[in-house]
Amino acid sequence: MMKAMSTRIERIRCIRTAPAGIRLVAVRIETNQPGLYGLGCATFTQRPLAVVEAVEQYLDPFLRGRDVSEIEDIFRASLMSSYWRNGPVLFNAMSGVDMALWDIKGKCASMPVYDLVGGKCRMSAPVYIHTTGAEIDDVIEAARREMDDGFRHIRMQVEVPGQATYGTESDLHTHQNVDSPTSPQNVFEPNDYARRACALFERARAELGDEVELLHDVHERVPCSLAIQLAKDLEPYRLFFLEDALPPEDIEHFRWLRRHSHIPLAMGELFNNPNEFTPLIKERLIDFIRIHISQIGGFTPALKVAHFCEFFGVRTAWHGPGDLTPIGFAANLALDLACPNFGIQEMSRFNRATEDVFPGCPEVRDGCLWPNGRPGWGVDLDEELAAKFPFPDHPFNGAWPAIRRRDGSVLPP
Ligand SMILES: [Mg+2]
């Protein structure tokens, strides 16, 4: 029997855009079939130009002519082609390709990607939304507004006066404060922060009631002993989860944290290497896996992680920050819908410009993310409009300035 002409990769290129001021990188795969292309998310917003080079100088020539249907083989061959594997630049580049190939497969099958991998086991994905403020009252007020807007899961972060506190306006200012990275504005003291975080949740639980789910991100900024103390101190306020209490370099300490506290733990937006997260999952040391799926190579490896987690009672909470294209959100959502061990989806609202640049953005409604049911990811990219939102000027091309203790030592951002 004659084999039908296969669909092949003709060209792989990147599209850069910043409709919300955040540097986003999307990958577009052109095929030999007229009008058939795929889109993927390759956003590593602190090193976007390095990812563009990895895609266009290495993966494009390596993969031209390949059959688009062979997603697993293309992932494996790309991984091995650099010999030195893992790492955010190469994995984000591979993610752009991987997601674009799933987009093409969905379009060829006239199915959303979640249908290709088993179909929906829920109609929509409940999300959590961020709240922040300079004062505890401000954060509680912001949470009330989000609850009125239908959100049932709220992340809360409060500023430590005079310090660069993660997840607050003060932290955003440090990003602009690149001329004097040792200025007091970029200082953070872990003990001050831990006391303030406990005060926030004591008030929040008392004033917002028992029904709302509260979440908090430590952003790995405290020493291990303080992380354990903080987890214990927050227990009375029944958090949905405590995120990134420890850095990935200290995963051994999760055994101690688990032994001393029953607070639900979420971990993992920084993970790249499977050796970082597999021990935490198989030893049941965390409750939620928080991987940023383009950081581990895309949808293909993330689907495997989700299934692996299912057998160990670990739920998914894929990283959903502002530095993710709506294509990446659609990939998160496909996993949320198709995986029984879904836990929660982090959500950053799209601004109007982002919705215009990426027609078909998943919709946020009633505290949930909803799919649009279109084939592939269901999200397109208006390149002409994208070009109207170039990367903003920044002396470090968007890299994080250093956050320091008062003694000058550098902390995780
Ligand atoms: Mg986080």
Residues whose N, C-alpha, C, O or C-beta is under 5 A from the ligand:
A	BS01	MG	D217
